[in-house]
Amino acid sequence: MTVNNRIKALREQLALNNLAAYLIPSSDPHQSEYAAGHWKSREWISGFTGSTGLVIVTPDHAGLWTDSRYFIQANQELKNSEVELHKLRVPHTPEYIEWLEDYLPPGSQIGCDGSLFSKRQIQGLTQALQGKEIRINLSLDLFSVIWTDRPALPSTKAFLLEDHFTGESRALKLGRIRKIMNDFGASDHLLSELGDIAWILNIRSTDIDFNPVLISYLHIGLTNAYLFVDQIKISADLKAALEVDGILLKPYQELHNFLQQLDKDTKILIDPSTTNIRTIECLNAVQTIEEANPSLLMRSIKNETEISHIKEAMIKDGIALTRLYRWIEKELKHRTLPEFEVGEKLDHFRREQGDYQGESFPAIVGYAGNGAIVHYRPTADQCSMIKPEGILLLDSGGQYLQGTTDITRTTALGIPSAEQKEHFTLVLKGHIGLAKLKFPKGTRGNQMDVLARQHLWEKGLNYGHGTGHGVGFLLNVHEGPQSINGGTSKKVSTPFQIGMFTSNEPGFYQTEEYGIRIENLILCKEYKQTEYGQFLEFQKLTLFPIDLNLIEEQLLNASEKEWLETYHKKVYEELAPRLNAEEKEWMAKQCGL
């Protein structure tokens, strides 16, 4: 069944339900960035495989809205279908809500599966369309009709992440959350966000590829809690461990019925940005308190136990990457390499390190022009062959019991051009500028972002993605609430705090030629206390050399050169004790030692 045939089947349902448009997001009922196969309806209807985007189908139009990270990819994946790309956050290009306002006649009805939209999203949509009296039907899961071979919900087993990894028991976490509930005057707290649930309960699973979370809901009362989950996923031992802390199991599908039976005096704390509108509609009989989940900020601040384990994960990752890049060098002497094989080989080297749970996202192995596709993903049957020339961009990460990693390195496989060296060095200067920052407590990500971009801006250059995102602990590689970006959203306006674990990843992309990105993970820590208050700084945790062959040394000032030398000395000292003699020699050369 082609994409166009699928759209045709959906249009038949539009006619039957008197709909002028149908909205298909990327999310699941938990507002996850990545969804299990059962909820990949946007991918199924459009053929677009990126993690972010929304499709609108009308009787005479099918459009995909996505951001600049995916423009090249979307153009490639949509070219054999009628789906048209609408570019988000581009001047003079309407966002999807604005497009609906302009396109639909007054009095129209649009439809969607409300379980895939948060309350905050529906509020914004409703407010924008109310002037034209456009109605929204939230009860229509049309894919249950047209997607005949739709994947079932996953049934993978959950496992317990021991306290010696997490540094805090679930009982203590629940106690902290209940204290905040009390501060808000809440008797109950409902959580839909899967990362929050996994962190609070110290459990992990593999329900969603690359994200070690369990598809579930968690209802916390003042003395007990209920985990709504497919109970086949919970072993007898895990069930018993949860019961010790007052956590009882209920079937996943029973949540709405449970919420509708809550006592009318209930005051329930919910996050309107992560709780879907269909679930919130079940709470009409009780008082709701709308605030961000307290656990979101809690889990962003890593404790000393987590930090010590993350440092171990970084060493493991550095060793795996050392073996990969040495392998690439050897293989390119006698053959070309498929991009896909490089990703597989890196997964192999990571697996050798022990306690490895899989990739934290699909490896981005972008050779030459593919490196300019920000979220490029090679496949076995569609990838480029890497030659001993040009530039390779490799963005990858691992999930270990000791934590989550995310690293990008850009490497010259031959002699780089003067332009490539200039662009790489401008990106490096931005990376160093952010890494060296000392800042007063209360500083936000949108105040930092310019440091990573300023040298590119001076040349009239830029990049279209954020500079930094929070990272979970054996959890989602993209985690809030902090972020480093130039926007005004809540993420970038969240003050940085000691213990926040974040990426530093400026880049530059020359379409169809090459991509450059340099990414390390950094930890916010105390710098000093002065008469002007507490000052913070970043500690670099990622351990792998930055390609010296791509640097135009005369563009670096003395302070930047010192930073690079110090970083490379740290990389060598941390990794060398676990490398063999040949690997040590290779590492010393890469570090300029």
SVG drawing of the C-alpha trace seen along z (x, -y; Angstrom):
<svg xmlns="http://www.w3.org/2000/svg" viewBox="-20 -42 73 56">
<polyline fill="none" stroke="black" stroke-width="0.4" points="0.0,0.0 1.7,-3.2 1.6,-6.5 -0.8,-7.9 -3.1,-4.9 -3.0,-5.4 -3.9,-9.0 -6.8,-8.0 -8.1,-5.6 -7.9,-8.3 -9.8,-10.8 -12.6,-8.3 -12.8,-8.4 -12.8,-12.2 -15.9,-12.1 -17.7,-9.6 -17.0,-11.8 -17.7,-15.1 -14.1,-16.4 -12.4,-19.2 -9.0,-18.1 -7.3,-15.4 -4.3,-16.1 -1.6,-13.4 1.3,-14.2 4.5,-12.3 3.6,-11.6 2.0,-8.8 -0.5,-9.2 2.5,-10.1 3.8,-12.9 7.0,-11.0 9.6,-12.3 10.0,-8.8 7.0,-6.5 6.5,-2.7 5.5,-1.3 1.8,-1.1 1.7,-5.0 3.9,-5.7 0.8,-6.8 2.5,-10.0 5.3,-7.9 2.9,-5.3 0.7,-7.9 3.5,-10.0 6.7,-7.9 8.6,-10.5 10.7,-8.8 12.1,-11.9 11.3,-12.1 9.5,-15.5 6.7,-16.5 2.9,-16.8 0.8,-15.8 -2.5,-17.4 -4.7,-15.6 -7.6,-17.4 -9.8,-16.4 -7.4,-18.0 -4.1,-18.5 -1.6,-16.4 1.2,-18.4 4.0,-17.7 5.2,-20.4 8.8,-19.8 11.8,-21.9 15.1,-22.6 16.8,-19.5 14.7,-17.5 14.3,-19.6 16.7,-17.6 15.5,-14.3 11.9,-15.2 12.4,-16.3 14.0,-12.9 11.4,-10.8 8.4,-12.7 9.4,-12.9 7.4,-9.9 4.2,-10.9 1.7,-13.8 2.7,-14.9 4.1,-18.5 6.8,-19.8 5.9,-22.8 9.0,-24.3 8.6,-25.2 10.2,-28.4 11.0,-29.8 10.2,-33.5 7.0,-34.1 6.0,-30.4 2.8,-29.8 2.9,-27.4 0.3,-24.6 -2.2,-26.4 -1.9,-29.5 -2.3,-27.4 -5.5,-25.8 -6.8,-29.3 -6.2,-30.5 -7.2,-27.2 -10.4,-26.1 -13.8,-27.8 -15.7,-29.0 -17.7,-26.4 -15.5,-23.5 -14.8,-20.5 -11.3,-19.0 -10.5,-15.7 -7.7,-14.0 -7.0,-11.3 -7.1,-13.5 -5.0,-11.0 -2.0,-12.1 -2.3,-15.8 -1.5,-17.4 -4.0,-19.8 -1.7,-22.7 -1.6,-21.9 -5.3,-21.6 -5.8,-24.9 -3.5,-26.7 -5.3,-25.1 -8.8,-25.9 -8.0,-29.6 -6.5,-30.1 -9.5,-28.6 -12.4,-29.9 -12.7,-33.1 -13.8,-31.0 -16.0,-28.7 -13.9,-25.7 -14.8,-22.7 -12.3,-20.0 -13.4,-16.4 -10.9,-14.8 -12.4,-11.3 -11.4,-10.0 -8.6,-7.4 -9.1,-6.8 -6.0,-4.7 -7.7,-2.0 -9.9,-1.7 -7.5,-2.1 -4.2,-0.7 -5.1,3.0 -1.6,4.3 -1.0,1.9 1.7,3.1 0.5,4.3 1.6,2.5 5.0,3.8 5.1,6.4 8.8,6.2 9.8,6.9 10.6,4.2 13.7,4.4 14.8,2.9 17.7,0.4 19.4,0.9 19.9,-1.9 23.7,-1.6 23.2,-3.0 20.5,-5.5 21.8,-6.9 18.3,-7.3 15.6,-4.8 12.1,-5.1 10.8,-5.6 12.9,-8.7 11.8,-10.0 8.2,-9.5 8.7,-11.2 10.2,-14.3 7.3,-14.4 4.7,-14.0 6.2,-17.0 5.8,-19.1 2.3,-17.8 1.5,-19.0 3.0,-22.4 0.6,-22.7 -2.3,-21.5 -2.7,-18.3 -4.0,-15.0 -3.1,-13.1 -0.6,-13.4 -0.9,-11.8 2.1,-11.2 2.0,-10.3 5.6,-11.2 7.5,-7.9 10.9,-9.2 9.4,-10.6 7.8,-7.3 10.9,-5.3 13.0,-7.7 10.7,-7.8 10.2,-4.0 13.9,-3.1 12.7,-0.8 13.6,-0.6 12.3,1.3 12.7,1.4 9.1,0.6 10.4,-2.2 13.5,-1.8 16.6,-3.6 14.5,-4.9 14.6,-2.6 11.1,-3.4 8.0,-1.4 4.7,-2.4 2.6,-3.1 0.8,-5.8 1.6,-6.5 -1.0,-7.8 0.6,-8.9 -1.6,-9.4 -0.4,-10.7 0.1,-7.1 0.0,-4.8 0.4,-4.7 -0.9,-2.8 1.1,-1.9 -1.1,-1.4 0.8,1.1 0.4,4.3 1.0,6.6 2.7,9.2 5.7,6.8 6.2,7.0 7.9,10.0 6.8,11.4 10.0,10.1 9.5,6.6 5.8,6.6 6.8,7.5 9.5,4.8 7.0,2.2 4.5,3.3 7.0,2.8 6.8,-0.9 3.1,-1.0 2.9,-0.8 0.1,1.4 -0.5,2.6 -3.5,1.9 -4.2,2.7 -2.9,0.0 -6.3,-0.3 -8.1,-1.0 -6.7,-4.5 -9.6,-6.5 -12.2,-4.5 -10.1,-4.9 -9.9,-8.7 -13.6,-9.0 -14.2,-7.3 -12.0,-9.6 -13.7,-11.3 -15.1,-14.7 -12.9,-16.3 -9.7,-15.1 -7.2,-17.8 -4.9,-16.3 -1.6,-17.7 -1.1,-17.3 1.3,-18.6 -0.8,-20.0 2.2,-19.8 2.6,-16.1 -0.9,-14.9 -3.1,-14.2 -6.4,-15.9 -8.5,-12.7 -7.1,-11.8 -7.7,-15.2 -11.3,-15.1 -11.7,-12.2 -10.9,-14.7 -13.9,-17.0 -15.4,-16.0 -12.3,-16.9 -10.1,-19.9 -6.9,-20.0 -3.7,-21.8 -1.7,-22.4 2.1,-22.6 5.1,-20.9 5.8,-17.5 8.2,-18.0 10.1,-14.9 11.2,-16.7 13.5,-19.1 14.5,-16.5 15.8,-14.0 17.6,-16.7 19.9,-17.3 22.2,-14.3 23.3,-13.1 26.9,-12.2 26.2,-8.5 24.8,-9.1 27.7,-11.4 30.3,-8.9 28.7,-6.3 28.3,-8.7 32.1,-9.3 32.6,-5.5 30.1,-5.4 32.2,-8.1 35.4,-6.1 33.6,-3.1 32.3,-5.2 35.8,-6.6 37.3,-3.2 34.6,-2.0 35.1,-5.0 38.9,-4.6 38.5,-1.0 36.0,-2.2 38.1,-4.9 41.2,-2.7 39.1,-0.1 37.8,-2.7 41.4,-3.8 42.5,-0.2 39.5,0.7 39.7,-2.4 43.2,-1.3 41.8,1.5 38.1,0.9 35.2,-1.6 32.9,-1.3 29.1,-1.5 27.9,-4.1 25.5,-1.5 28.4,0.9 30.2,-1.8 27.1,-2.3 26.9,1.5 30.5,1.8 30.3,-1.0 27.4,0.8 29.6,3.9 32.5,2.1 30.2,0.5 28.7,3.9 32.2,5.2 32.4,2.6 29.9,4.4 26.6,3.2 25.6,1.9 21.8,1.7 21.9,0.5 22.1,-2.8 20.6,-5.9 19.4,-6.9 20.1,-5.6 23.7,-6.4 24.0,-9.3 26.8,-8.3 26.9,-11.0 29.6,-10.9 30.2,-13.9 26.9,-15.5 24.9,-13.1 26.6,-14.9 24.6,-18.0 21.4,-16.1 21.2,-16.9 19.3,-13.7 20.5,-11.5 20.1,-7.7 21.8,-5.3 20.1,-1.9 21.5,1.3 19.9,0.8 20.3,-2.9 23.6,-4.5 26.7,-6.0 30.1,-4.4 32.8,-6.0 36.1,-6.7 39.5,-7.8 38.7,-11.4 36.2,-14.0 34.6,-14.5 32.7,-12.0 30.2,-13.2 29.4,-10.6 26.8,-11.4 26.0,-8.5 25.2,-7.5 25.0,-4.5 22.8,-3.3 24.8,-1.8 23.7,-0.8 26.1,-3.6 24.3,-6.2 23.5,-7.7 26.0,-9.0 25.8,-11.3 28.8,-12.4 29.5,-13.9 32.8,-14.0 33.7,-15.3 36.7,-13.7 38.7,-14.5 39.4,-11.2 41.7,-13.0 43.3,-16.4 40.6,-19.0 40.1,-22.2 40.8,-25.6 37.0,-26.3 36.4,-23.1 39.1,-23.9 37.7,-27.4 34.2,-26.2 35.3,-23.5 37.4,-26.0 34.5,-28.4 32.3,-25.7 35.1,-24.6 35.6,-28.2 31.8,-28.3 32.1,-24.9 35.0,-26.1 33.3,-29.4 30.4,-27.7 32.5,-25.1 34.7,-27.8 31.7,-29.9 31.6,-31.0 28.2,-32.3 26.1,-33.5 23.5,-31.2 20.2,-31.9 21.6,-32.1 19.5,-30.5 20.2,-28.6 18.9,-31.4 21.5,-33.7 24.3,-31.2 23.4,-30.3 25.1,-33.3 28.5,-32.1 28.3,-29.0 27.1,-30.9 29.0,-34.2 32.0,-33.2 29.7,-31.7 27.5,-34.8 30.5,-37.0 30.9,-35.2 27.2,-35.3 26.8,-31.6 24.5,-29.7 22.9,-26.3 19.3,-25.5 19.2,-23.3 19.6,-23.9 23.0,-24.1 22.3,-21.9 19.8,-19.5 19.5,-17.8 20.4,-14.1 18.9,-11.4 20.5,-8.7 19.9,-5.5 16.9,-7.3 16.0,-9.5 18.9,-11.1 16.8,-14.3 15.5,-15.4 14.3,-18.7 13.8,-21.1 17.0,-22.8 18.2,-23.6 20.6,-25.8 18.9,-27.6 18.1,-31.1 14.3,-30.8 12.0,-31.8 10.4,-28.5 10.3,-27.2 13.2,-24.9 15.6,-27.7 14.4,-29.9 15.0,-27.3 18.0,-28.4 20.9,-26.1 21.6,-24.3 24.5,-22.3 24.2,-18.7 22.4,-19.4 23.8,-17.2 23.6,-18.8 25.1,-18.6 27.3,-21.3 26.9,-20.8 27.2,-23.7 27.5,-22.8 27.6,-24.0 26.1,-22.3 27.0,-22.9 24.2,-21.3 25.2,-18.3 28.8,-18.8 29.5,-18.1 28.3,-18.6 30.3,-19.7 29.2,-19.2 31.3,-18.9 29.4,-17.6 30.5,-16.9 28.3,-16.3 28.9,-18.8 28.0,-18.9 27.0,-22.1 29.1,-22.5 30.0,-25.2 32.8,-27.6 33.1,-30.1 31.2,-32.3 31.9,-36.0 30.4,-39.2 28.2,-39.1 26.7,-35.6 27.4,-32.0 29.0,-31.4 28.8,-28.1 30.7,-26.5 30.7,-23.4 32.8,-20.3 33.4,-18.4 32.7,-14.7 32.9,-13.3 36.3,-11.7 37.4,-11.5 39.8,-13.6 38.7,-16.5 40.2,-16.1 43.4,-18.3 43.7,-17.9 40.5,-20.0 41.7,-23.0 43.0,-26.2 45.3,-27.0 45.7,-30.7 42.0,-31.2 42.3,-30.1 43.4,-32.5 45.8,-31.5 43.0,-30.7 41.3,-28.4 44.5,-26.6 45.1,-26.1 41.6,-24.7 42.1,-22.2 45.5,-21.1 44.1,-20.6 41.1,-18.7 43.2,-16.4 45.5,-15.8 42.5,-14.8 41.2,-12.5 44.5,-10.7 45.0,-10.4 41.5,-9.0 41.5,-6.5 45.1,-5.4 45.1,-3.0 42.5,-0.8 44.1,-0.9 46.7,1.5 50.1,0.3 49.0,-0.3 45.8,-2.1 47.8,-4.3 50.1,-5.2 47.2,-6.1 45.5,-8.1 48.6,-10.1 48.9,-11.1 45.2,-12.1 45.6,-14.2 48.8,-15.9 50.9,-14.5"/>
</svg>
